[in-house]
Amino acid sequence: MQEAADNLEFELAADIRDRIRELQSEHDLDAVDTGVAPEADAEF
């Protein structure tokens, strides 16, 4: 994801971010560090 963002491929980076979040919610992997800041309204 970071590589895509570094190459200004923001749509691809956003798609990858969204897929990571989807997989996390499916597999209860919220503790995994994706390097992506949580949403402002995220609850911990």
TORBA-508101 format. One record per residue: residue in one letter; residue number from 1; x, z, y of N, C-alpha, C in turn. Coordinates in steps of 0.001 Angstrom, whole numbers, m for minus. Layout:
{a NUM {X Z Y} {X Z Y} {X Z Y}}
...
***
This chain:
{m 1 {833 0 m1181} {0 0 0} {879 0 1246}}
{q 2 {1890 861 1264} {2768 945 2429} {3486 m380 2656}}
{e 3 {3896 m1029 1588} {4579 m2317 1717} {3657 m3353 2359}}
{a 4 {2399 m3367 1949} {1442 m4304 2538} {1266 m4019 4023}}
{a 5 {1169 m2746 4392} {1020 m2378 5803} {2268 m2759 6596}}
{d 6 {3437 m2519 5994} {4685 m2871 6675} {4766 m4369 6949}}
{n 7 {4163 m5158 6085} {4172 m6614 6250} {2970 m7103 7050}}
{l 8 {2294 m6192 7733} {1142 m6482 8575} {m27 m7060 7778}}
{e 9 {m98 m6718 6506} {m1212 m7148 5663} {m2220 m5998 5625}}
{f 10 {m2851 m5757 6779} {m3693 m4584 6936} {m4936 m4628 6063}}
{e 11 {m5515 m5804 5877} {m6699 m5893 5022} {m6343 m5535 3582}}
{l 12 {m5216 m6045 3105} {m4771 m5724 1756} {m4472 m4237 1643}}
{a 13 {m3795 m3677 2644} {m3474 m2248 2624} {m4754 m1416 2591}}
{a 14 {m5760 m1808 3370} {m7031 m1077 3377} {m7734 m1194 2028}}
{d 15 {m7689 m2378 1421} {m8294 m2559 94} {m7612 m1676 m942}}
{i 16 {m6289 m1609 m881} {m5542 m773 m1816} {m5881 692 m1588}}
{r 17 {m5930 1124 m324} {m6298 2501 5} {m7671 2851 m545}}
{d 18 {m8616 1952 m345} {m9973 2203 m817} {m10031 2288 m2338}}
{r 19 {m9277 1447 m3007} {m9246 1479 m4484} {m8617 2772 m4979}}
{i 20 {m7559 3231 m4319} {m6932 4504 m4684} {m7941 5631 m4551}}
{r 21 {m8659 5652 m3453} {m9664 6709 m3238} {m10778 6635 m4277}}
{e 22 {m11182 5417 m4628} {m12218 5245 m5648} {m11742 5787 m6994}}
{l 23 {m10516 5458 m7356} {m9961 5946 m8618} {m9808 7461 m8600}}
{q 24 {m9399 8005 m7455} {m9267 9452 m7355} {m10605 10131 m7594}}
{s 25 {m11650 9614 m6993} {m12958 10252 m7159} {m13474 10081 m8578}}
{e 26 {m13191 8957 m9207} {m13605 8724 m10586} {m12888 9651 m11556}}
{h 27 {m11649 9972 m11259} {m10812 10736 m12183} {m10445 12114 m11662}}
{d 28 {m11108 12530 m10570} {m10870 13848 m9983} {m9387 14092 m9736}}
{l 29 {m8762 13159 m9042} {m7327 13235 m8778} {m7048 13537 m7312}}
{d 30 {m7887 14340 m6696} {m7733 14612 m5278} {m6391 15229 m4911}}
{a 31 {m5721 15850 m5863} {m4453 16509 m5571} {m3285 15521 m5524}}
{v 32 {m3505 14270 m5914} {m2436 13279 m5919} {m2123 12869 m4490}}
{d 33 {m836 12859 m4141} {m415 12465 m2804} {m275 10953 m2760}}
{t 34 {m1162 10288 m2019} {m1121 8837 m1905} {m337 8384 m686}}
{g 35 {62 9335 150} {743 8975 1379} {m218 8526 2456}}
{v 36 {m1513 8688 2203} {m2550 8293 3162} {m3187 9561 3715}}
{a 37 {m3249 9651 5018} {m3864 10812 5642} {m5350 10866 5292}}
{p 38 {m5881 12054 5061} {m7314 12171 4756} {m8166 11803 5958}}
{e 39 {m9396 11453 5696} {m10333 11156 6776} {m10488 12392 7653}}
{a 40 {m10827 12203 8901} {m10975 13322 9832} {m12038 14306 9383}}
{d 41 {m13073 13836 8708} {m14153 14717 8285} {m14023 15176 6840}}
{a 42 {m12852 14951 6246} {m12640 15349 4848} {m12656 16871 4713}}
{e 43 {m13267 17336 3641} {m13302 18760 3358} {m12272 19093 2296}}
{f 44 {m11635 20229 2473} {m10624 20652 1494} {m11114 21810 713}}
***
